[in-house]
C-alpha cells in the first residue's frame, strides 16, 4: 500500500468536507484530523472549484447562506482550489467513474501531477482511478 508523506498534495472528495461541516457523527472526527494536518502544514489539501459550490449548496440548507459562505471561506485559507473548466468536463465524459459528479473533480486532480492521493469515503467509486484513493481512516493511519 502506498503511504502518504508530510508535504504531499492531497485531493479531498466533497464527502469528507461535508462530514465535518455537517457534523456527521461517525465521520466528522476523521475529517477534522485531516484538516488539522493541513492547518499545521503537514499536508496540502486541494478541492475542485466545483466542489465548493456543491458543498455550499448542501451546507447552506443546514446553516444558512451567510454562515455557509463564511465556513467555506475559512476552509479555503488552508485548502487550495483546483479549477474546473471545459477540459475537465469533456474528459469526465470519457472517464469511467461511477458518478459523473465525482468524475469532474477527479479530472481536476488528475490534471495536477502534484496530487499524490484522493481522500474519499466512497473509495469504490474510484476503482479505475490513476491516483491512489484512500478512505479517511486509511489516510490517517499512514501518519501514525
PEPEHU-V103351 format. One record per pair of residues at least 12 apart in sequence whose ideal C-beta (glycine too) atoms are under 10 Angstrom apart, sorted by the first residue. I is the first residue (numbers start at 1). J is the second residue. D is the distance in whole Angstrom. If there is no record, write none. Layout:
BEGIN
I&J&D + I&J&D
END
This chain:
BEGIN
1&132&8 + 1&134&9 + 1&138&8 + 1&141&10 + 1&142&8 + 2&116&8 + 2&117&7 + 2&131&10 + 2&132&5 + 2&134&8 + 2&142&8 + 3&116&10 + 3&117&10 + 3&132&10 + 3&134&10 + 3&139&10 + 3&141&9 + 3&142&5 + 3&143&9 + 4&37&9 + 4&42&10 + 4&43&7 + 4&116&7 + 4&117&6 + 4&119&9 + 4&132&9 + 4&134&7 + 4&138&9 + 4&139&6 + 4&140&9 + 4&141&9 + 4&142&4 + 4&143&7 + 5&42&10 + 5&43&8 + 5&116&8 + 5&117&10 + 5&142&8 + 5&143&9 + 6&37&9 + 6&40&10 + 6&41&9 + 6&42&5 + 6&43&7 + 6&44&10 + 6&143&8 + 7&41&8 + 7&42&8 + 7&43&7 + 7&44&7 + 7&116&10 + 8&42&9 + 8&43&6 + 8&44&7 + 8&45&10 + 8&114&8 + 8&115&9 + 8&116&4 + 8&117&7 + 8&142&10 + 9&43&8 + 9&44&5 + 9&45&8 + 9&46&6 + 9&80&8 + 9&82&10 + 9&109&9 + 9&112&7 + 9&113&9 + 9&114&4 + 9&115&5 + 9&116&6 + 9&117&8 + 10&34&8 + 10&37&9 + 10&38&8 + 10&43&6 + 10&44&7 + 10&45&6 + 10&46&7 + 10&79&10 + 10&109&9 + 10&114&10 + 10&115&7 + 10&116&7 + 10&117&5 + 10&118&7 + 10&119&6 + 10&131&10 + 10&132&10 + 10&134&9 + 10&139&7 + 11&44&10 + 11&45&8 + 11&46&5 + 11&47&7 + 11&48&8 + 11&51&9 + 11&80&10 + 11&82&8 + 11&105&7 + 11&106&8 + 11&108&8 + 11&109&4 + 11&110&9 + 11&112&8 + 11&114&10 + 11&115&5 + 11&116&9 + 11&117&7 + 11&118&5 + 11&119&7 + 11&120&9 + 11&131&7 + 11&133&9 + 12&31&9 + 12&34&8 + 12&35&9 + 12&38&9 + 12&45&6 + 12&46&7 + 12&47&5 + 12&48&9 + 12&51&7 + 12&55&10 + 12&75&10 + 12&79&7 + 12&105&9 + 12&109&9 + 12&117&10 + 12&118&8 + 12&119&5 + 12&120&8 + 12&136&10 + 13&47&9 + 13&48&10 + 13&51&8 + 13&102&7 + 13&105&7 + 13&106&9 + 13&109&9 + 13&118&6 + 13&119&6 + 13&120&3 + 13&121&7 + 13&122&7 + 13&123&9 + 13&125&8 + 13&126&8 + 13&133&9 + 13&136&10 + 14&47&7 + 14&48&9 + 14&50&9 + 14&51&5 + 14&52&9 + 14&53&10 + 14&54&5 + 14&55&6 + 14&58&8 + 14&101&8 + 14&102&8 + 14&105&7 + 14&120&9 + 14&122&10 + 15&27&8 + 15&31&9 + 15&51&10 + 15&55&10 + 15&102&9 + 15&119&9 + 15&120&6 + 15&121&5 + 15&122&6 + 15&125&10 + 15&136&9 + 16&30&8 + 16&31&5 + 16&34&7 + 16&35&9 + 16&45&9 + 16&47&9 + 16&51&10 + 16&118&10 + 16&119&5 + 16&120&7 + 16&121&7 + 16&122&10 + 16&135&9 + 16&136&6 + 16&139&9 + 17&31&7 + 17&34&10 + 17&35&9 + 17&45&9 + 17&47&7 + 17&51&7 + 17&52&9 + 17&54&9 + 17&55&5 + 17&58&10 + 17&59&9 + 17&71&10 + 17&72&9 + 17&75&7 + 17&79&8 + 17&119&10 + 18&31&8 + 18&51&10 + 18&54&9 + 18&55&6 + 18&58&6 + 18&59&7 + 18&62&10 + 18&121&10 + 19&31&4 + 19&32&9 + 19&34&10 + 19&121&7 + 19&136&8 + 20&32&6 + 20&33&10 + 20&34&8 + 20&35&6 + 20&71&9 + 20&75&9 + 21&55&7 + 21&56&10 + 21&58&8 + 21&59&5 + 21&62&8 + 21&63&8 + 21&67&10 + 21&68&8 + 21&71&6 + 21&72&8 + 21&75&8 + 22&55&10 + 22&58&7 + 22&59&7 + 22&61&9 + 22&62&6 + 22&63&9 + 23&62&9 + 24&121&9 + 27&121&7 + 27&135&10 + 27&136&7 + 27&137&10 + 29&136&9 + 29&140&10 + 30&119&9 + 30&121&9 + 30&135&9 + 30&136&4 + 30&137&6 + 30&139&8 + 30&140&6 + 31&119&9 + 31&121&9 + 31&136&6 + 31&140&10 + 32&136&10 + 33&136&8 + 33&137&10 + 33&139&9 + 33&140&6 + 33&143&9 + 34&119&6 + 34&136&6 + 34&139&7 + 34&140&7 + 34&143&9 + 35&75&8 + 35&78&7 + 35&79&8 + 36&78&9 + 37&78&10 + 37&139&9 + 37&140&8 + 37&143&7 + 38&75&10 + 38&77&10 + 38&78&5 + 38&79&6 + 38&80&10 + 39&77&9 + 39&78&5 + 39&79&10 + 40&78&9 + 41&78&9 + 42&143&7 + 43&78&10 + 43&116&9 + 43&117&9 + 43&119&10 + 43&139&9 + 43&143&8 + 44&78&9 + 44&79&8 + 44&80&7 + 44&114&8 + 44&115&9 + 44&116&10 + 45&75&9 + 45&78&7 + 45&79&4 + 45&80&7 + 45&119&8 + 46&79&7 + 46&80&4 + 46&81&7 + 46&82&5 + 46&105&10 + 46&108&8 + 46&109&7 + 46&112&7 + 46&114&9 + 46&115&7 + 46&118&10 + 47&72&10 + 47&75&8 + 47&76&8 + 47&79&6 + 47&80&8 + 47&81&6 + 47&82&7 + 47&105&7 + 47&108&9 + 47&109&9 + 48&81&7 + 48&82&5 + 48&83&8 + 48&84&5 + 48&88&8 + 48&104&7 + 48&105&4 + 48&106&9 + 48&107&9 + 48&108&4 + 48&109&7 + 49&81&6 + 49&82&7 + 49&83&5 + 49&84&5 + 49&85&9 + 49&88&10 + 49&104&10 + 49&105&9 + 49&108&8 + 50&81&10 + 50&82&9 + 50&83&9 + 50&84&5 + 50&88&8 + 50&89&9 + 50&92&10 + 50&101&8 + 50&104&5 + 50&105&6 + 50&107&10 + 50&108&8 + 51&72&10 + 51&79&10 + 51&81&9 + 51&82&9 + 51&84&9 + 51&101&9 + 51&102&10 + 51&104&9 + 51&105&5 + 51&108&9 + 52&72&6 + 52&73&10 + 52&75&9 + 52&76&8 + 52&79&10 + 52&81&7 + 52&84&10 + 53&72&9 + 53&84&10 + 54&101&7 + 54&104&10 + 54&105&9 + 55&68&8 + 55&71&9 + 55&72&6 + 55&75&8 + 56&68&5 + 56&69&7 + 56&71&9 + 56&72&6 + 59&71&7 + 59&72&7 + 60&72&9 + 80&112&9 + 80&114&10 + 81&108&9 + 82&105&8 + 82&107&9 + 82&108&4 + 82&109&7 + 82&110&10 + 82&111&8 + 82&112&6 + 82&115&8 + 83&108&7 + 83&111&9 + 83&112&10 + 84&104&6 + 84&105&7 + 84&107&8 + 84&108&5 + 84&111&10 + 85&107&10 + 85&108&9 + 85&111&10 + 87&107&8 + 87&108&9 + 87&111&7 + 88&103&9 + 88&104&6 + 88&105&8 + 88&106&9 + 88&107&4 + 88&108&5 + 88&109&9 + 88&110&8 + 88&111&7 + 89&103&9 + 89&104&6 + 89&107&8 + 89&108&10 + 90&107&9 + 91&103&8 + 91&104&9 + 91&106&9 + 91&107&4 + 91&108&10 + 91&110&8 + 91&111&8 + 92&104&5 + 92&105&9 + 92&106&7 + 92&107&5 + 92&108&9 + 92&110&10 + 93&107&10 + 94&107&9 + 95&107&7 + 95&110&8 + 95&128&8 + 95&129&9 + 95&130&9 + 96&127&8 + 96&128&5 + 97&122&10 + 97&125&6 + 97&126&6 + 97&127&8 + 97&128&7 + 97&129&8 + 98&122&8 + 98&124&8 + 98&125&4 + 98&126&8 + 98&127&8 + 98&128&9 + 99&122&8 + 99&125&6 + 99&126&10 + 101&125&10 + 102&118&9 + 102&120&8 + 102&122&7 + 102&125&5 + 102&126&7 + 102&129&10 + 103&125&9 + 103&126&10 + 105&118&9 + 105&120&10 + 106&118&7 + 106&120&10 + 106&125&9 + 106&126&7 + 106&128&10 + 106&129&7 + 106&130&9 + 106&131&8 + 106&133&9 + 109&129&9 + 109&130&10 + 109&131&6 + 110&129&8 + 110&130&6 + 110&131&6 + 112&131&10 + 113&131&10 + 115&131&6 + 115&132&10 + 116&131&7 + 116&132&7 + 117&129&10 + 117&131&7 + 117&132&5 + 117&133&7 + 117&134&6 + 117&138&10 + 117&139&7 + 117&142&9 + 118&131&5 + 118&132&7 + 118&133&5 + 118&134&7 + 118&139&9 + 119&133&8 + 119&134&6 + 119&135&8 + 119&136&6 + 119&138&9 + 119&139&5 + 119&140&9 + 120&133&6 + 120&134&8 + 120&135&7 + 120&136&8 + 120&139&9 + 121&135&6 + 121&136&7 + 121&137&9 + 122&135&9 + 123&135&5 + 123&138&8
END
